[in-house]
Amino acid sequence: MFSMFSVLNNLVKLKGNLYITDFFDILIVALLIYSLFLFLRNTKTLMVFLGLAIAATLYLFAKSFNLYVTLLALKYFIGVSVLIFVIIFQNEIRRYFEFLGLIGSRQLKVLPLATRSPTTSEIIQACVKMAQAKIGVLIVVQGKDSLDQFVDGGVPLDGVISEELISSIFEPRSYGHDGALIISNNRVSKFATHLPLSTNFKEIGKHGTRHSAALGITELTDAFAIVVSEENGKISISKDGKLKTLQEFTDLEKEFEKYIKAKFSKNVKESKLKKIIKEDFLLRLGSLTVAGIIWFFAAYQAGIVEKTYNVPFDNLKVPKNIIIQEYSPKELKIKVSTRGEDSFKDIAVKDFKINLDLSNLQSGINKLQISKNLITGPANFSIISFEPSTLLLTAQKYYPAEIPISVKTAGKLKADLALKGAEAEPKSLKVWVPEGIEASTEISTEPIDLSDKNESTVLPVKLLLPEGILLEDKMVSVSVALTIEEDK
């Protein structure tokens, strides 16, 4: 992945010192800002966040024009404000990260509801009858977003939707009366559940806990919530983080139809691209603009910085059958550029690789050409120049062979003793033999002195390797078993 970005940056450098990765930089920040706005726009934290954002913007402006006093004041103000913000709104911050974690997986395949269907009629009739009887109700109809992360407790049911079932659940003496009923996949999936409460008191107004819970779940998901007030029997609906009290019972069917058409209509797929473009267009444009401003003051103002690294050739990948005897020069001088001095903080010589193909080396002097595409480094770094462009290598090629070990002895045993056998372990060794030289018929051990041996023994020995031959396993150890008996 890093090399791909490196190649892109080497190939394309846009006008005005802009790199392709700068656009990725802006886009990612814009997505984070957009997700934050989506989460905060219906809560009281939005204005506080906007205040901090304005202060941060002023700080960047002051830093750009080196306004000393303003910088000093804002530096401490922002630091203290962020700390206070974290303490006061710690629950909202936790919920935001839960929300952010669900963005990639929150779309579910659900069975679509249909307008004017028996299922929706059962829900509407149950709500109207309970509203007339002033029985408290809280029903949540799941859209395409998962509710699992936001719903606590409750009793799993997986029941068929019917007026009788819904009415029995919210009957004042019922266990599920004070909780929420969840409708998912055209089934009553759970009841007596607890929902997150909204802190948007302006939207909640004089309503109670049920209304706060209905608003809370629709702030976090695309669900549709129906609330019936115990005090006045009025029906309210909540969607997209907005709470609305209906004036007539017939309005419930209209609102429900609007929601179902928006979420489950067959025409939704056909107009998906159109919806993506239009939905929250200004919010997306604003997020992109803010990200661009932040990037301009934080990154673009830093400018393009150049630095030179001396990368040694000693980390080249050499085939097993080749040994590099000498090479010149010892290192490659690479001049690179990137945005801002801070980008170099965690970059070291080891992050640059020279990918030379050494598989075709021949014994003797080899001349290799170095090109830019053979040099890789960290993403978002452009290679400006390098030198030299030629590498001279003196190499020796080898071929594999297996040669038996010959045990050599010196001195004589006592007159009444005889050497009945001398066997090496291992009996042979795998070696590398220089190209152009014939492999030896044997590898001798250093002579073993027999004059001080009185009995059979096993002892380690050293080898006398023929000139130029290399052991395949440099750590191998060789021992010899001497069999000594009385001479009869």
KELUMGU-37149 format. One record per atom (N, C-alpha, C): y, z, x; residue in one letter. Coordinates in steps of 0.1 Angstrom, whole numbers, plus 5000, padded with zeros to 4 digits. Layout:
<atoms>
YZXA;...
</atoms>
This chain:
<atoms>
498850005008M;500050005000M;501250005009M;501250095019F;502450105028F;502749965035F;501649905040S;501849775047S;502349675038S;501949675025M;502449575015M;503949585014M;504449705012F;505849735011F;506549695024F;505949725035S;506549685048S;506749535049S;505649465045V;505749315046V;506849265037V;506949315024L;507949275015L;509349295021L;509549415027N;510849445033N;511149355045N;510149315052N;510349225064N;510649085059N;510149045048L;510348915043L;511648895035L;512049005028V;513148995019V;514149105021V;515349065026K;516449155027K;517549095020K;517949165009L;518949104999L;520349125005L;521249044999K;522649045002K;523249185000K;524149225009G;524849355008G;523949465012G;523049445022N;522249555027N;521349625016N;520849545007L;519949594996L;518549555000L;517649644997Y;516149614999Y;515449614986Y;514349554985I;513549554973I;513249694969I;512849784978T;512549914975T;513649994969T;514949954971D;516050014965D;516050004950D;515449894945F;515349874931F;514249974925F;513149984932F;512150084928F;512750224928F;513550254938D;514250384939D;515050414927D;515850314923I;516750334911I;515850344898I;514850254897L;514050254885L;513350384883L;512750444893I;511950564892I;512950684887I;514050684894V;515050794890V;515550774876V;515750644872A;516150614858A;515050664848A;513850644851L;512750684842L;512650834841L;512950904852L;512951054851L;514151104843L;515351034845I;516451074837I;516251044822I;515650934819Y;515350894805Y;514450984799Y;513351024806S;512451124800S;513051254797S;514051294806L;514751424805L;515651414793L;516351304791F;517251284779F;516351284766F;515251224766L;514351224754L;513951364750L;513651444760F;513251584757F;514451674753F;515551644759L;516651744757L;517651704746L;517551574741R;518651524732R;518751604719R;517651664715N;517651734702N;517651884703N;517951924715T;517952074717T;519352114723T;519552244722K;520852294727K;521052294742K;519952264749T;520052254764T;520652134768T;520752034759L;521351904763L;522751914768L;523651994761M;525052004765M;525152074779M;524252174781V;524252254793V;523852154805V;522852074802F;522351984812F;523451874815F;524151824805L;525151734807L;526351794816L;526551924813G;527551994821G;527251994836G;525952024838L;525452024852L;525551884858L;525151784850A;525151654855A;526651604859A;527551644851I;528951614854I;529451684867I;529051814868A;529351884880A;528751814893A;527451774891A;526751704902A;527451574906A;527951504895T;528651374898T;529951394905T;530651504901L;531951534908L;531651564923L;530551634925Y;530151674939Y;529951554947Y;529151454941L;528951334949L;530251254952L;531051254942F;532351184943F;533251254954F;533251384954A;533951464964A;533451444978A;532051434979K;531451414992K;531751274997K;531851174988S;532051044992S;533451024998S;534451104992F;535851094997F;536251215006F;535251295009N;535451415018N;536551505013N;536451545000L;537451634994L;536951784998L;537451835008Y;536951965014Y;536852075004Y;537952114998V;538052224989V;537152204977V;537252084971T;536352054959T;534852064963T;534552014975L;533152024979L;532752174980L;533552254986L;533252394989L;533052464975L;533952444966A;533852504953A;532652464945A;532352324944L;531252274937L;529952314943L;529852324956K;528652354963K;528052494958K;528952594957Y;528452724952Y;528352724937Y;529152654930F;529152644915F;527852584910F;527452474916I;526152404912I;524952494916I;524952554928G;523852644932G;523652754922G;524752824918V;524652934909V;524252884895V;524852774891S;524652724877S;523152684876S;522552624886V;521152584885V;520252704884V;520552804891L;519752924891L;519852994877L;521052994871I;521253054858I;520552964847I;520652834849F;519952744840F;518452764840F;517852784852V;516452804853V;516052934846V;516753034848I;516453164842I;516553164827I;517653104822I;517853114807I;516953014800I;516752894806F;515952794799F;514552774805F;513952874810Q;512652864816Q;511552814807Q;511652854794N;510652804784N;510852654782N;512052604781E;512352464778E;511952384791E;512152434803I;511752364815I;510252354815I;509452454812R;508052454811R;507552344801R;508152344790R;507852244779R;508152104784R;509252084792Y;509551954796Y;508451894806Y;507951984815F;506951934824F;505651904817F;505351984806E;504251954797E;504451814791E;505651794786F;506051664779F;505851554789F;506351574802L;506351464812L;504851434815L;504051534816G;502651514819G;501851434809G;502351444796L;501751374785L;502251234783L;503351194789I;503951064787I;502850944789I;502150954800G;501150854802G;499950844793G;499650964787S;498450964779S;498651004764S;499851014760R;500151064747R;499850974735R;499750844738Q;499450744728Q;498050744724Q;497650774712L;496250784707L;495950674697L;494650644696K;494250544686K;493950634674K;494650614663V;494450694651V;494250594639V;493450644630L;493250564618L;494550564610L;495050444606P;496350424600P;496350474586P;497450544582L;497750574568L;498250454561L;498050444548A;498650324541A;499550374530A;500650294528T;501550334517T;500950324503T;501350414495R;500850414481R;499350414480R;498650484490S;497250494490S;496850624483S;495550644479P;495050764473P;495350884483P;495150864496T;495350974505T;496851024505T;497750934506T;499150974506T;499551034493T;499050984482S;499351034469S;498851174467S;497651204473E;497151344472E;498051444480E;498551394491I;499451484499I;500751504491I;501351404486I;502651404478I;502451494466I;501451474458Q;501251544446Q;501051694449Q;500251724459A;500051864463A;501451934467A;502251864475C;503551914479C;504451944467C;504551844458V;505351854446V;504951974437V;503651984435K;503252094426K;503452234432K;503252244446M;503552364452M;505052394453M;505852294454A;507352304454A;507752364440A;507152304430Q;507552354416Q;507152504414Q;506052544421A;505552684420A;506152774431A;507052714439K;507752784450K;506752854460K;505752774464I;504752814473I;505052754487I;505152824497G;505552774511G;504452684516G;504952574522V;504052474527V;504552414541V;503652394550L;504052324562L;502852234566L;503152104564I;502051994567I;502651904578I;501751884588V;502151794599V;501251674599V;501751554598V;501051434599V;501151374613V;500051364620Q;500051314633Q;500351164634Q;501351134643G;501550984645G;500650934656G;501250874666K;500450814677K;500450914690K;501251014689D;501351114700D;500351224698D;499651274709S;498751384708S;499451514704S;498851594696L;499451724692L;498751844699L;497651814707D;496851914712D;497652014721D;498551964729Q;499252054738Q;500252144732Q;500552114719F;501652184712F;501252264701F;499952264697V;499352334686V;498552444691V;498752574687D;498052684691D;497152744679D;495952784683G;495152854673G;494752764662G;494452824650G;494052744638G;492552734637G;492152684625V;490752674621V;490452524620V;489452474628P;489052334627P;488452304613P;488652194607L;488152174594L;487452034593L;488251924596D;487751794595D;487351764580D;488251794571G;487951784557G;488651664551G;488151614539V;488751504532V;490051544526V;491051464527I;492351504521I;492351494506I;492651614500S;492751614485S;493751714481S;494351694469E;495351794464E;494751934463E;493451944458E;492852074457E;492652144470E;492252074480L;492052134494L;493452184499L;494452104498I;495752144504I;496352264496I;496152254483S;496652364475S;495952494478S;494652484480S;493852614483S;494252674496S;494552584506I;494952634519I;496252714519I;497252664511F;498552724510F;498652824499F;497552854492E;497652954481E;498053084488E;499053154482P;499653274488P;498753374494P;497553394488R;496653494494R;495653434504R;495853304507S;494853234516S;495253264530S;494153254539Y;494353284553Y;495253184559Y;495253054554G;496152954560G;497552944555G;497953034546H;499253024539H;500453024549H;500353104559D;501553114568D;501453014580D;500452944581G;500352844593G;500652704589G;500352614598A;500552474595A;499252404593A;499252304585L;498152214582L;498352084590L;497352044598I;497451924606I;496551814600I;497151694597I;496451584592I;496451474603I;495151434607S;494951344617S;493851254614S;493951124616N;492851024614N;492451034599N;493351044590N;493051044576N;492151164572N;492251274580R;491451394576R;492351514579R;491951624572V;492551754575V;491851804587V;492451794598S;491751834611S;491851984614S;492952054610K;493052194613K;493952254603K;493852384601F;494852464593F;495052594599F;496152664594A;496452804600A;496852794614A;497452684618T;497852664632T;499352714635T;499652734647H;500952774651H;501652664659H;502952634656L;503652524662L;504852584670L;505252504680P;506452554688P;507752554679P;508452654681L;509752674673L;510852604679L;511652534672S;512852464677S;513952574680S;514752534690T;515952624693T;517252554689T;517052444682N;518252374677N;518752434664N;519552544666F;519952624654F;520952544645F;521652454651K;522552374644K;521852284633K;520652234638E;519852154629E;519052234619E;518652354623I;517852444615I;518752504604I;519952534607G;520852594597G;520452724592G;520352734579K;519952864572K;518452864569K;517752764573H;516352764570H;515552864578H;514252884574G;513452984581G;512552934591G;511453014594T;510452984604T;509752854602T;509352824590R;508552704587R;509452574591R;510652584587H;511552464591H;511752454606H;511852574612S;511952574627S;510752514634S;509552544628A;508352494634A;508152344632A;508552304619A;508552154616A;509452074625A;510652134628L;511552064637L;511052064651L;510452174655G;509952194669G;508852084672G;507952064663I;506851974666I;507351824666I;508351794658T;508851664658T;509951634669T;510351734676E;511151724688E;510351674699E;509051724699L;508151694711L;507251574708L;506951534696T;506051424693T;506651334682T;505951234679D;506351144668D;505751174655D;505351304653A;504751344640A;505751344629A;505151354616F;505951374604F;505651504598F;506651584595A;506351724590A;507051734576A;506251794567I;506751824553I;506751974552I;507952024547V;508052174545V;508552194531V;507852294524V;508252344511V;508752484513V;509952514508S;510552644509S;510052734498S;509752854502E;509252964492E;510453014484E;511653014490E;512853074484E;513352984472E;513452854475N;514152774465N;513252654460N;512052644466G;511152534462G;511552394466G;512552384475K;512952254479K;512052194490K;511952064490I;511051994500I;511951934511I;511551964523S;512351904535S;511351834543S;511851734550I;510951654559I;511651654573I;510751644583S;511351644597S;510651534605S;511451444612K;510851344620K;511851314631K;511451274643D;512251244654D;513351354657D;512951474655G;513751584659G;514951604649G;514851554637K;515851574627K;515251634614K;515951724608L;515451794596L;516351744584L;515651714573K;516351664561K;515851724548K;516651784540T;516351844528T;516451744517T;515351714509L;515351614499L;515951664486L;516751584479Q;517351624467Q;516451604455Q;515551504456E;514651484445E;513251474450E;512251514442F;510851514446F;510451374449F;510951274442T;510651134444T;511051084458T;511951154464D;512451114478D;511351134488D;510351224485L;509351244495L;508451124497L;508151054486E;507350934487E;508050824494E;509350814492K;510150714500K;510150744515K;510350874518E;510450904532E;509050884539E;508050924532F;506650914537F;506350764539F;506750674530E;506450534531E;507250474543E;508450524545K;509250474557K;508550504570K;508050634571Y;507350674583Y;506050604585Y;505250584574I;503950514576I;504150364580I;505150304574K;505450164578K;505950154592K;506750254597A;507150254611A;506050274621A;505150354617K;504050394627K;502750314625K;502450284613F;501050224611F;501050084605F;502250024603S;502249894597S;501649794606S;500949694601K;500349584609K;501349504616K;502549504610N;503649424616N;504249484629N;503849614631V;504349684643V;503949614656V;502749564657K;502249504669K;502949374671K;503249304661E;503949174662E;505349194668E;506049304664S;507349324668S;507449424679S;506349444687K;506349544697K;507349524708K;507449394713L;508449364723L;509849384718L;510049344706K;511449364700K;511749504699K;510749594695K;511049734693K;511249794707K;510549754717I;510749814730I;512149784735I;512649664732I;513949624737I;515049704730I;514849714716K;515949774708K;515849934708K;514649994708E;514550134707E;515250204718E;516150294715D;516850374725D;517450294736D;517950174733F;518450084743F;519650144750F;520550204743L;521750264749L;521350384758L;520350454754L;519850574762L;519250524775L;518450414774R;517850354786R;518850294795R;519850224789L;520950164797L;521750274804L;521950384797G;522750494803G;521950564814G;520550574812S;519750634823S;519750544835S;519750414833L;519750324844L;521050324852L;522150334844T;523550344849T;523650474858T;523250584852V;523350714859V;522550704872V;521350654871A;520450644883A;521150554894A;521750444889G;522450354898G;523650424905G;524350504898I;525550584903I;525050684914I;523950754910I;523350854919I;522850784932I;522250674930W;521750594942W;522850544951W;523950504944F;525150454952F;525750564961F;525950684955F;526550784963F;525650854973F;524350864969A;523350934977A;522650854987A;522450724984A;521650634993A;522550524999A;523250444991Y;523950334996Y;525050375006Y;525650485003Q;526750535012Q;526250575025Q;524950605026A;524350645039A;524250525048A;524250405043G;524250285051G;522850255057G;522750145065I;521550105072I;521650155086I;520550235090V;520550295103V;519450225111V;519650205124E;518650145133E;518150245143E;516950225147K;516350315157K;515250245165K;515050275177T;514050215186T;512850305189T;511650255187Y;510450335191Y;509650265201Y;509150345211N;508250285222N;506850315218N;506150215213V;504750235208V;503750195219V;502950295224P;501950255234P;500850175229P;500250095239F;499150005235F;497750085236F;497750215240D;496550285242D;495750315230D;496250285218N;495550315206N;494950185199N;494850075207L;494249955202L;492749975199L;492249905189K;490849915185K;490049815193K;489349865203V;488649785213V;487149785209V;486449665208P;485049665205P;484249745215P;483049785211K;482149875220K;481749795232K;481549665231N;481049595243N;482149545253N;483349595251I;484449555260I;485149675265I;485549675278I;486349785284I;487549715290I;488749785286I;490049735291I;490249805304I;490349725315Q;490449775328Q;491949795332Q;492849705327E;494249715330E;494949635319E;496249675316Y;497049605307Y;498549625310Y;499349525307S;500749525310S;501449445300S;502549495294P;503149625297P;502349745290P;502849865292K;502049985287K;502450015272K;503649965268E;504149995254E;504949885249E;505049885236L;505849785228L;507149855223L;508249795226K;509549855221K;509849785208K;509849865197I;510149815184I;511449875178I;512249785174K;513549825168K;513449805153K;513649915145V;513549915131V;514749965124V;514949935111S;516049985103S;515650025090S;516350125084T;516150175070T;517350235065T;517350285053R;518550335047R;518650485050R;519750525057G;520050665059G;519350725071G;520050815078E;519450885090E;518350975086E;518351035074D;517351125070D;515951065069D;515950935067S;514650865065S;513850875078S;514450895090F;513750905102F;513151035106F;513551135097K;513151275101K;511651295103K;510851235094D;509451255094D;508651135100D;509351045106I;508750935112I;508550955127I;507350925132A;506950935146A;506350805151A;506150795164V;505650675171V;504250645165V;503450755161K;502050725156K;502050655143K;503250655136D;503250585123D;503350435124D;503550385136F;503550235138F;502250195145F;501750085140K;500450035145K;500549885149K;499949855160I;499849715165I;498449665163I;498349575154N;497049535149N;496549405156N;496249415169L;495849305177L;494349285175L;493849155174D;492449125173D;491849105187D;491049205191L;490549205205L;489049155205L;488549105194S;487149075193S;486748945202S;487748865205N;487548745212N;487948755227N;488148875232L;488448895246L;487348835255L;487748785266Q;486848735276Q;486948825289Q;485848825297S;485948895310S;487048835319S;487848915324G;488948865332G;490348895325G;491248815329I;492648835324I;492848755310I;493348825301N;493548765287N;495048775284N;495548665278K;496948665274K;497048665259K;497648775253L;497748785239L;499148775234L;499348695223Q;500648685217Q;500848785206Q;502048855206I;502348955196I;503348895186I;503148905173S;504048855163S;504348975153S;505448955145K;505949065136K;504949105126K;504149005121N;503149035111N;502049125116N;501849135129L;500849225135L;501249365136L;502549395133I;503149525135I;503349585121I;502749705118T;502949775106T;503549915108T;504249955098G;504950085099G;505150145085G;505950255084P;506150315071P;506850225061P;506650255048A;507250175038A;508750185039A;509450075035N;510950075034N;511550075048N;510750035058F;511350015072F;511249865075F;512249815080S;512249675084S;512249665099S;511449575104I;511349545119I;512449445122I;513349485130I;514449395134I;514049305146I;513449375156S;513049305168S;512049385176S;511349315185F;510349385193F;510249315207F;509849385217E;509649315230E;508649405238E;507849335246P;507749195248P;506949125237P;506848995238S;506048925228S;504648885234S;504348915246T;503148885253T;502449005259T;501149025258L;500449135264L;499349075273L;499349125286L;498249075295L;497249185296L;495949155293L;494849245294L;493749195304L;493349285312T;492149265321T;490949335315T;489949255311A;488849315303A;487549285310A;486549365307Q;485149335312Q;484249345299Q;483549235297K;482549235286K;481249285291K;480449345282Y;479149395285Y;478149345274Y;476849355279Y;475749325269Y;474849445269Y;474149465258P;473249585257P;471849555263P;471249665269A;469949655274A;469249795274A;467949795275E;467249925276E;466349915288E;466650015297I;466050025310I;465150145312I;463950135317P;463050255319P;463650345330P;463250465330I;463650565340I;462550585350I;462850575363S;461850595373S;462150725380S;461150815381V;461250945387V;460950935402V;461950975410K;461850975425K;461651125430K;460751135440T;460551275446T;460751265461T;460951385467A;461151395481A;460451525486A;460051525498G;459351645504G;457851645499G;457151745504K;455751755501K;455351895496K;454351895487L;453852015482L;452952085492L;452652215490K;451752285499K;450452215500K;449652245510A;448452165513A;447452185502A;447352295495D;446452315484D;446852275470D;448052205470L;448652155457L;448752005457L;448651955444A;448851805443A;449651775430A;450451665432L;451351625420L;450551525412L;450151575400K;449251495391K;450151405382K;451351435380G;452251345371G;453651385372G;454551295369A;456051315369A;456551215358A;456951275346E;457351195335E;458751235330E;459551135328A;460951155324A;461051155309A;461951235304E;462251235289E;463751235288E;464251125281P;463551015276P;462950915287P;462050835282K;461450745292K;462350625296K;463250595287S;464250485290S;465550515283S;466550435287L;467950455283L;468550325278L;469350335267K;470150225263K;471450215271K;471750105277V;472950095286V;473649965282V;474849955288W;475749835288W;475749775302W;475449645302V;475449585315V;476549475316V;477349475327P;478449375328P;477949235326P;478749165319E;478449015316E;478348945330E;477348865332G;477148785344G;476248855354G;475848985351I;474949055361I;473649075354I;472549055361E;471249075355E;470949225355E;470349265344A;469949405342A;468949455352A;469049575357S;468149635366S;466749655360S;465749665368T;464349685362T;464149825359T;464949915366E;464750065364E;465950135368E;466050265362I;467150355366I;466450475373I;466850495385S;466150605393S;466850735391S;466050845392T;466550975392T;466951015406T;467751115408E;467951165421E;466651225426E;466351215439P;465051265444P;464851415441P;463651445436I;463351585433I;462551645445I;463051755450D;462451815462D;461251895458D;460051855463L;458751915459L;458352035468L;459052055479S;458652145489S;458652295484S;459452325474D;459652455469D;458952475456D;458052375452K;457452385438K;456052435440K;455652535432N;454352595433N;453552575420N;454152525409E;453452515397E;454152405388E;453452365377S;454052265368S;455352325362S;456352235361T;457652275356T;458352155349T;459452195341V;460352095336V;461752125340V;462352025346L;463752055351L;464651935348L;465951965346P;466951855344P;467251785357P;467551655355V;467751575367V;469051485365V;469651435376K;470751345375K;470151205377K;470951105373L;470550965374L;471350895385L;470750795391L;471450705400L;471650575393L;472750565386L;473050445379L;473350325388L;472850205385P;473250085393P;474750065391P;475350005400E;476749975400E;477149895388E;478149935380G;478749865369G;478049895356G;476849955356I;476149985343I;476650115337I;476850105324L;477350225316L;476350265306L;476250395304L;475350455294L;475950435281L;475050395271E;475550385257E;475950525252E;475050625255D;475350765251D;475750835263D;477050865265K;477450925278K;477051075278K;476651135267M;476351275266M;474851295268M;474051195270V;472551205270V;472151295283V;471151375281S;470651455292S;469151405295S;468751405307V;467451365311V;466751475319V;465451495315S;464651595322S;463351535326S;462751595336V;461451545342V;460451655341V;459251625336A;458151715336A;457151695348A;457051785357L;456251775368L;454851845366L;453751775367T;452451845366T;451851865379T;451751995383I;451252035397I;449952115395I;448952075402E;447652145401E;447052165415E;446052255416E;445352275429E;444652145433E;444652125446D;444052005451D;442552035455D;441751985447K;440252005449K;439551895457K;
</atoms>
